[in-house]
């Protein structure tokens, strides 16, 4: 599948926590963690589990930096 989003980061699922509506997915990308909040239905449909190889696709219109 090809996507227009250029920010695609390959990683492995560290954990999946299913809530009643949403799921928290923690992905290890080269030693850094990315946390994604996705729908519980999507997590179940993708059958996400620890150790799965995934791609984090980041589509954003702005980046905020604080110091």
C-alpha positions in Angstrom: 0.0 0.0 0.0 1.3 3.5 -0.9 0.4 6.5 1.2 0.8 10.2 0.7 2.2 10.6 4.3 6.0 10.8 4.3 6.5 10.3 8.0 6.5 6.6 8.2 8.4 4.9 11.0 8.9 1.2 11.2 8.8 -0.3 14.7 7.6 -3.1 16.9 4.6 -3.1 19.3 5.8 -2.9 22.9 2.3 -3.1 24.4 -1.4 -2.8 23.7 -3.9 -1.6 26.4 -7.5 -2.0 25.4 -9.9 0.4 26.9 -13.7 0.4 26.6 -13.6 2.7 23.5 -9.9 3.4 22.7 -6.6 1.4 22.7 -3.2 2.7 23.7 -0.5 1.2 21.5 3.2 1.7 22.4 5.6 1.2 19.5 9.4 1.0 19.8 11.1 2.9 16.9 14.9 2.5 17.1 14.9 2.7 20.9 12.3 5.5 21.1 8.7 5.1 22.1 5.7 6.4 20.1 2.3 6.1 21.8 -0.7 6.0 19.5 -4.4 6.2 20.7 -6.5 4.3 18.2 -10.0 2.9 18.4 -10.5 -0.4 20.2 -12.1 -1.7 17.1 -9.1 -0.9 14.9 -6.7 -2.5 17.4 -8.9 -5.7 17.4 -9.3 -5.7 13.6 -5.5 -5.4 13.1 -5.0 -8.1 15.8 -2.2 -6.0 17.4 0.0 -7.7 19.9 3.4 -7.3 21.5 6.2 -8.0 19.1 4.2 -7.2 15.9 6.1 -5.3 13.2 4.2 -2.2 12.4 4.6 1.2 10.7 3.7 4.4 12.6 2.3 6.8 10.0 2.3 10.4 11.3 0.2 12.9 9.4 0.2 16.4 11.0 -0.3 19.9 9.9 1.9 21.4 12.6 4.7 20.6 15.0 4.9 22.3 18.3 8.3 22.6 20.1 8.7 23.7 23.7 11.8 24.5 25.7 
